[in-house]
Amino acid sequence: MSMRRRATAIGAATLTALLLAGCTADSPAAAPTPAPSGLGRSALRVPDALDGAPFDASRTVDAPRGWTVSVWARVDGARLAAWTPDGRLLVSRPESGDVQVLTPGSDPQAVPRTTTLVSGLNRPHGMAFRGDTLYVAESDRVSAYDYADGAVSGRRTVVAGLPDASTPELRGAYAHALKSVAVGTDGALYVSVGSTGNASAEDRSASPERASILRVQGGRTTVFARGVRNGTGLAIAPDGAVWTAVNNRDRIAYPYDRAYDGSGGSDLGAVLQPYVNDHPLEPVAKLTAGRDLGWPYCNPDPDVDPGAAGTAFAFTNRGFVRDRETNADGSRLDCDALPRVEQGLPAHSAPLGMSFVGAGVVPAGPGALVGVHGSWNRTPPRAPEVAFLPWRDGTLQPAQPLLTGFQAADGNRWGRPVAAVAGPDRAVYVTDDEAGAVYRMAPS
């Protein structure tokens, strides 16, 4: 058997074992998959008024023990979220071109009133406040509004000409057109601009530069960080630093001149599903002016023993390996010279929304919440979840699951978290674009 065929067989055997060991939505008699350490399984609470599919069947989730998780609202295509100064939750809907406003009643657990804040936008996604000014990142611009009492006025364009499918040179081809925005403690806006494709190196020389985080202040737009394939997770840490959680590239070629399964020969340059399953890691990185996260020339490597079959993985303080397809000889970018990635998530986690929370929200203390959307090109798929990264000594610690249970062992999903933010009541509110819902999770 060739090395490539043998590696594929390993992946198939692993998938078969997982299918036999787990449960599926259609097999209630199968043994349930254990809850992650520190979490307990509980029934998802669903008000009668919100029990349409996928909540027309009983659903369970894994959350901190003693917590209750409930469907708080139904919002089709719910993506990123932001709380207003007067305690309402904004939820963006790129496919609908609008932003919804969810107004809680006197009982924060009760179903909120949902209305449209603003419509007719071009794929709105990220939102951020500076005082009573709301910034909304559309696919081709960032707009600002005056906000008051659940309404906005005075729309003006802060940044124009951001690349999307309408950019003439791209001829409609743009894989990561959704933008995110954050307001720094310095008053500057930080805007994520995703790559046009998986490994489209021309993005690094485009104007404006794609696969980057832009900084906007005083009418001037500059590149703050580059080589950021799709930094949809964008947030400001307690110390004012800018952090991003990145969707990294897919289907990377094996970069070592040896066999992936350690049996002899060489798989150099081959695209092997078992290797793709766990490479590269998804960076969760602290950005400084001029930082380069390497894409598409350098891939952050989770291997403790690079190139060795069956190696253990680590996701803290990870270095880079040269991309075999785009930077085989290292001439395009010196991967060894890049600062190591502070934290990471397993490959194909697809982190989206990112927010920081203070003490008293999550049992583990202050830290960052990251909506993990789950993979599309992994066998078996990476499961969706909400991850929590504790904040200690001015940096983020390794990720731990906070909310899981959306995917069966066979890969079928009924939900996919996008973002999680802490509310004024210190509960955690989670958007889900697959189920069309917003969840509320808090101690019972």
Secondary structure, DSSP 8 states (H G I E B T S, - for coil): --HHHHHHHHHHHHHHHHHHHS--TT-TTS------TTEEEEE-B--GGG--TTTTS--EEEEETTEEEEEEEE-TT---EEE-TTS-EEEEETTTTEEEEEE--SSTTS--EEEEEE-S-SS---EEEETTEEEEE-SS-EEEEEEETTEEEEEEEEE----STT-GGGTT--S----EEEE-TTS-EEEEE--SSSS-GGGGGSSS-SSEEEEEETTEEEEEEE--TT--EEEE-TTS-EEEE----SS----SSS-TTSSSS--TT---HHHHTT-S-EEEEEE-TTEE--TTTEEE--BSSTT-TT--B--EEE-EEE-TTT-TTS-S--GGGS--EEEEE-TT--EEEEEEE-TTSSTT-SEEEEEE---SSSSS----EEEEEEEETTEE---EEEEB--B-TTS-BS--EEEEEE-TTS-EEEEETTTTEEEEEEE-
